């Protein structure tokens, strides 16, 4: 059961990483969005 808990923690961490970059870019008027687009 401990393994299952670790898997869930990793999944939530991945979700946080995906959501985090969107918030700051929106707050700063989408300035960071342009930089992220050029990186892709």
N, CA, C and O atoms as a Maestro MAE file, in Angstrom:
{
 s_m_m2io_version
 :::
 2.0.0
}

f_m_ct {
 s_m_title
 :::
 protein
 m_atom[160] {
  # First column is atom index #
  i_m_mmod_type
  r_m_x_coord
  r_m_y_coord
  r_m_z_coord
  i_m_residue_number
  s_m_chain_name
  s_m_pdb_residue_name
  s_m_pdb_atom_name
  i_m_atomic_number
  :::
  1 25 0.849 -1.211 0.000 1 A "UNK " " N  " 7
  2 3 0.000 0.000 0.000 1 A "UNK " " CA " 6
  3 2 0.881 1.257 0.000 1 A "UNK " " C  " 6
  4 15 0.473 2.299 -0.513 1 A "UNK " " O  " 8
  5 25 2.068 1.162 0.565 2 A "UNK " " N  " 7
  6 3 2.936 2.351 0.585 2 A "UNK " " CA " 6
  7 2 3.337 2.721 -0.841 2 A "UNK " " C  " 6
  8 15 3.466 3.902 -1.164 2 A "UNK " " O  " 8
  9 25 3.534 1.720 -1.691 3 A "UNK " " N  " 7
  10 3 3.912 2.015 -3.080 3 A "UNK " " CA " 6
  11 2 2.799 2.793 -3.776 3 A "UNK " " C  " 6
  12 15 3.060 3.746 -4.510 3 A "UNK " " O  " 8
  13 25 1.570 2.384 -3.540 4 A "UNK " " N  " 7
  14 3 0.443 3.063 -4.190 4 A "UNK " " CA " 6
  15 2 0.398 4.534 -3.781 4 A "UNK " " C  " 6
  16 15 0.127 5.405 -4.608 4 A "UNK " " O  " 8
  17 25 0.665 4.806 -2.506 5 A "UNK " " N  " 7
  18 3 0.632 6.200 -2.027 5 A "UNK " " CA " 6
  19 2 1.711 7.013 -2.741 5 A "UNK " " C  " 6
  20 15 1.475 8.158 -3.126 5 A "UNK " " O  " 8
  21 25 2.880 6.430 -2.915 6 A "UNK " " N  " 7
  22 3 3.971 7.150 -3.583 6 A "UNK " " CA " 6
  23 2 3.585 7.461 -5.026 6 A "UNK " " C  " 6
  24 15 3.880 8.545 -5.530 6 A "UNK " " O  " 8
  25 25 2.933 6.522 -5.683 7 A "UNK " " N  " 7
  26 3 2.512 6.743 -7.074 7 A "UNK " " CA " 6
  27 2 1.554 7.925 -7.147 7 A "UNK " " C  " 6
  28 15 1.668 8.768 -8.037 7 A "UNK " " O  " 8
  29 25 0.611 7.987 -6.214 8 A "UNK " " N  " 7
  30 3 -0.357 9.091 -6.206 8 A "UNK " " CA " 6
  31 2 0.374 10.410 -5.983 8 A "UNK " " C  " 6
  32 15 0.049 11.415 -6.616 8 A "UNK " " O  " 8
  33 25 1.363 10.412 -5.084 9 A "UNK " " N  " 7
  34 3 2.114 11.646 -4.802 9 A "UNK " " CA " 6
  35 2 2.818 12.118 -6.075 9 A "UNK " " C  " 6
  36 15 2.810 13.310 -6.383 9 A "UNK " " O  " 8
  37 25 3.419 11.197 -6.806 10 A "UNK " " N  " 7
  38 3 4.133 11.567 -8.037 10 A "UNK " " CA " 6
  39 2 3.153 12.138 -9.055 10 A "UNK " " C  " 6
  40 15 3.461 13.107 -9.749 10 A "UNK " " O  " 8
  41 25 1.973 11.534 -9.139 11 A "UNK " " N  " 7
  42 3 0.974 12.024 -10.101 11 A "UNK " " CA " 6
  43 2 0.554 13.448 -9.747 11 A "UNK " " C  " 6
  44 15 0.461 14.302 -10.630 11 A "UNK " " O  " 8
  45 25 0.299 13.711 -8.468 12 A "UNK " " N  " 7
  46 3 -0.122 15.054 -8.066 12 A "UNK " " CA " 6
  47 2 1.008 16.040 -8.325 12 A "UNK " " C  " 6
  48 15 0.753 17.175 -8.727 12 A "UNK " " O  " 8
  49 25 2.248 15.629 -8.102 13 A "UNK " " N  " 7
  50 3 3.389 16.522 -8.348 13 A "UNK " " CA " 6
  51 2 3.451 16.876 -9.828 13 A "UNK " " C  " 6
  52 15 3.674 18.036 -10.175 13 A "UNK " " O  " 8
  53 25 3.260 15.897 -10.699 14 A "UNK " " N  " 7
  54 3 3.287 16.157 -12.143 14 A "UNK " " CA " 6
  55 2 2.179 17.136 -12.516 14 A "UNK " " C  " 6
  56 15 2.383 18.038 -13.328 14 A "UNK " " O  " 8
  57 25 1.005 16.950 -11.916 15 A "UNK " " N  " 7
  58 3 -0.111 17.861 -12.217 15 A "UNK " " CA " 6
  59 2 0.247 19.276 -11.783 15 A "UNK " " C  " 6
  60 15 -0.033 20.237 -12.500 15 A "UNK " " O  " 8
  61 25 0.864 19.410 -10.613 16 A "UNK " " N  " 7
  62 3 1.239 20.740 -10.112 16 A "UNK " " CA " 6
  63 2 2.218 21.405 -11.074 16 A "UNK " " C  " 6
  64 15 2.102 22.599 -11.350 16 A "UNK " " O  " 8
  65 25 3.163 20.652 -11.576 17 A "UNK " " N  " 7
  66 3 4.170 21.210 -12.496 17 A "UNK " " CA " 6
  67 2 3.481 21.695 -13.768 17 A "UNK " " C  " 6
  68 15 3.857 22.725 -14.327 17 A "UNK " " O  " 8
  69 25 2.476 20.955 -14.224 18 A "UNK " " N  " 7
  70 3 1.781 21.365 -15.455 18 A "UNK " " CA " 6
  71 2 0.964 22.632 -15.210 18 A "UNK " " C  " 6
  72 15 0.876 23.497 -16.081 18 A "UNK " " O  " 8
  73 25 0.369 22.738 -14.027 19 A "UNK " " N  " 7
  74 3 -0.525 23.876 -13.755 19 A "UNK " " CA " 6
  75 2 0.264 25.126 -13.378 19 A "UNK " " C  " 6
  76 15 -0.132 26.236 -13.732 19 A "UNK " " O  " 8
  77 25 1.378 24.957 -12.663 20 A "UNK " " N  " 7
  78 3 2.112 26.124 -12.140 20 A "UNK " " CA " 6
  79 2 2.525 27.122 -13.228 20 A "UNK " " C  " 6
  80 15 2.232 28.309 -13.082 20 A "UNK " " O  " 8
  81 25 3.185 26.706 -14.303 21 A "UNK " " N  " 7
  82 3 3.664 27.681 -15.294 21 A "UNK " " CA " 6
  83 2 2.536 28.529 -15.879 21 A "UNK " " C  " 6
  84 15 2.770 29.672 -16.272 21 A "UNK " " O  " 8
  85 25 1.322 27.991 -15.942 22 A "UNK " " N  " 7
  86 3 0.215 28.743 -16.556 22 A "UNK " " CA " 6
  87 2 -0.169 29.939 -15.684 22 A "UNK " " C  " 6
  88 15 -0.474 31.010 -16.209 22 A "UNK " " O  " 8
  89 25 -0.159 29.769 -14.355 23 A "UNK " " N  " 7
  90 3 -0.618 30.856 -13.474 23 A "UNK " " CA " 6
  91 2 0.287 32.085 -13.541 23 A "UNK " " C  " 6
  92 15 -0.218 33.185 -13.766 23 A "UNK " " O  " 8
  93 25 1.616 31.946 -13.354 24 A "UNK " " N  " 7
  94 3 2.482 33.138 -13.383 24 A "UNK " " CA " 6
  95 2 2.426 33.850 -14.729 24 A "UNK " " C  " 6
  96 15 2.439 35.080 -14.774 24 A "UNK " " O  " 8
  97 25 2.366 33.110 -15.808 25 A "UNK " " N  " 7
  98 3 2.340 33.741 -17.132 25 A "UNK " " CA " 6
  99 2 1.071 34.583 -17.274 25 A "UNK " " C  " 6
  100 15 1.108 35.667 -17.856 25 A "UNK " " O  " 8
  101 25 -0.040 34.093 -16.751 26 A "UNK " " N  " 7
  102 3 -1.290 34.864 -16.853 26 A "UNK " " CA " 6
  103 2 -1.214 36.112 -15.983 26 A "UNK " " C  " 6
  104 15 -1.709 37.172 -16.368 26 A "UNK " " O  " 8
  105 25 -0.593 35.989 -14.806 27 A "UNK " " N  " 7
  106 3 -0.507 37.134 -13.893 27 A "UNK " " CA " 6
  107 2 0.380 38.226 -14.494 27 A "UNK " " C  " 6
  108 15 0.119 39.412 -14.298 27 A "UNK " " O  " 8
  109 25 1.414 37.837 -15.215 28 A "UNK " " N  " 7
  110 3 2.353 38.829 -15.764 28 A "UNK " " CA " 6
  111 2 1.941 39.279 -17.166 28 A "UNK " " C  " 6
  112 15 2.756 39.814 -17.917 28 A "UNK " " O  " 8
  113 25 0.689 39.062 -17.507 29 A "UNK " " N  " 7
  114 3 0.211 39.536 -18.808 29 A "UNK " " CA " 6
  115 2 0.684 38.656 -19.954 29 A "UNK " " C  " 6
  116 15 0.748 39.116 -21.094 29 A "UNK " " O  " 8
  117 25 1.018 37.395 -19.675 30 A "UNK " " N  " 7
  118 3 1.403 36.478 -20.755 30 A "UNK " " CA " 6
  119 2 2.797 36.742 -21.290 30 A "UNK " " C  " 6
  120 15 3.110 36.338 -22.410 30 A "UNK " " O  " 8
  121 25 3.650 37.417 -20.511 31 A "UNK " " N  " 7
  122 3 5.026 37.666 -20.988 31 A "UNK " " CA " 6
  123 2 5.813 36.355 -21.035 31 A "UNK " " C  " 6
  124 15 6.585 36.115 -21.963 31 A "UNK " " O  " 8
  125 25 5.604 35.508 -20.018 32 A "UNK " " N  " 7
  126 3 6.343 34.236 -19.979 32 A "UNK " " CA " 6
  127 2 5.804 33.276 -21.034 32 A "UNK " " C  " 6
  128 15 6.523 32.376 -21.469 32 A "UNK " " O  " 8
  129 25 4.575 33.447 -21.445 33 A "UNK " " N  " 7
  130 3 3.990 32.531 -22.432 33 A "UNK " " CA " 6
  131 2 4.812 32.575 -23.721 33 A "UNK " " C  " 6
  132 15 5.054 31.532 -24.329 33 A "UNK " " O  " 8
  133 25 5.236 33.741 -24.139 34 A "UNK " " N  " 7
  134 3 6.029 33.861 -25.364 34 A "UNK " " CA " 6
  135 2 7.331 33.093 -25.240 34 A "UNK " " C  " 6
  136 15 7.757 32.427 -26.183 34 A "UNK " " O  " 8
  137 25 7.968 33.183 -24.071 35 A "UNK " " N  " 7
  138 3 9.236 32.471 -23.876 35 A "UNK " " CA " 6
  139 2 9.005 30.961 -23.927 35 A "UNK " " C  " 6
  140 15 9.807 30.225 -24.501 35 A "UNK " " O  " 8
  141 25 7.902 30.505 -23.323 36 A "UNK " " N  " 7
  142 3 7.621 29.072 -23.326 36 A "UNK " " CA " 6
  143 2 7.350 28.601 -24.756 36 A "UNK " " C  " 6
  144 15 7.759 27.502 -25.131 36 A "UNK " " O  " 8
  145 25 6.672 29.413 -25.548 37 A "UNK " " N  " 7
  146 3 6.367 29.022 -26.930 37 A "UNK " " CA " 6
  147 2 7.655 28.873 -27.744 37 A "UNK " " C  " 6
  148 15 7.776 27.938 -28.536 37 A "UNK " " O  " 8
  149 25 8.617 29.780 -27.560 38 A "UNK " " N  " 7
  150 3 9.861 29.703 -28.329 38 A "UNK " " CA " 6
  151 2 10.663 28.465 -27.913 38 A "UNK " " C  " 6
  152 15 11.344 27.860 -28.741 38 A "UNK " " O  " 8
  153 25 10.581 28.086 -26.624 39 A "UNK " " N  " 7
  154 3 11.311 26.894 -26.161 39 A "UNK " " CA " 6
  155 2 10.753 25.642 -26.832 39 A "UNK " " C  " 6
  156 15 11.507 24.733 -27.180 39 A "UNK " " O  " 8
  157 25 9.438 25.594 -27.013 40 A "UNK " " N  " 7
  158 3 8.823 24.425 -27.656 40 A "UNK " " CA " 6
  159 2 9.185 24.445 -29.129 40 A "UNK " " C  " 6
  160 15 8.778 23.555 -29.876 40 A "UNK " " O  " 8
  :::
 }
 m_bond[159] {
  # First column is bond index #
  i_m_from
  i_m_to
  i_m_order
  :::
  1 1 2 1
  2 2 3 1
  3 3 4 2
  4 3 5 1
  5 5 6 1
  6 6 7 1
  7 7 8 2
  8 7 9 1
  9 9 10 1
  10 10 11 1
  11 11 12 2
  12 11 13 1
  13 13 14 1
  14 14 15 1
  15 15 16 2
  16 15 17 1
  17 17 18 1
  18 18 19 1
  19 19 20 2
  20 19 21 1
  21 21 22 1
  22 22 23 1
  23 23 24 2
  24 23 25 1
  25 25 26 1
  26 26 27 1
  27 27 28 2
  28 27 29 1
  29 29 30 1
  30 30 31 1
  31 31 32 2
  32 31 33 1
  33 33 34 1
  34 34 35 1
  35 35 36 2
  36 35 37 1
  37 37 38 1
  38 38 39 1
  39 39 40 2
  40 39 41 1
  41 41 42 1
  42 42 43 1
  43 43 44 2
  44 43 45 1
  45 45 46 1
  46 46 47 1
  47 47 48 2
  48 47 49 1
  49 49 50 1
  50 50 51 1
  51 51 52 2
  52 51 53 1
  53 53 54 1
  54 54 55 1
  55 55 56 2
  56 55 57 1
  57 57 58 1
  58 58 59 1
  59 59 60 2
  60 59 61 1
  61 61 62 1
  62 62 63 1
  63 63 64 2
  64 63 65 1
  65 65 66 1
  66 66 67 1
  67 67 68 2
  68 67 69 1
  69 69 70 1
  70 70 71 1
  71 71 72 2
  72 71 73 1
  73 73 74 1
  74 74 75 1
  75 75 76 2
  76 75 77 1
  77 77 78 1
  78 78 79 1
  79 79 80 2
  80 79 81 1
  81 81 82 1
  82 82 83 1
  83 83 84 2
  84 83 85 1
  85 85 86 1
  86 86 87 1
  87 87 88 2
  88 87 89 1
  89 89 90 1
  90 90 91 1
  91 91 92 2
  92 91 93 1
  93 93 94 1
  94 94 95 1
  95 95 96 2
  96 95 97 1
  97 97 98 1
  98 98 99 1
  99 99 100 2
  100 99 101 1
  101 101 102 1
  102 102 103 1
  103 103 104 2
  104 103 105 1
  105 105 106 1
  106 106 107 1
  107 107 108 2
  108 107 109 1
  109 109 110 1
  110 110 111 1
  111 111 112 2
  112 111 113 1
  113 113 114 1
  114 114 115 1
  115 115 116 2
  116 115 117 1
  117 117 118 1
  118 118 119 1
  119 119 120 2
  120 119 121 1
  121 121 122 1
  122 122 123 1
  123 123 124 2
  124 123 125 1
  125 125 126 1
  126 126 127 1
  127 127 128 2
  128 127 129 1
  129 129 130 1
  130 130 131 1
  131 131 132 2
  132 131 133 1
  133 133 134 1
  134 134 135 1
  135 135 136 2
  136 135 137 1
  137 137 138 1
  138 138 139 1
  139 139 140 2
  140 139 141 1
  141 141 142 1
  142 142 143 1
  143 143 144 2
  144 143 145 1
  145 145 146 1
  146 146 147 1
  147 147 148 2
  148 147 149 1
  149 149 150 1
  150 150 151 1
  151 151 152 2
  152 151 153 1
  153 153 154 1
  154 154 155 1
  155 155 156 2
  156 155 157 1
  157 157 158 1
  158 158 159 1
  159 159 160 2
  :::
 }
}
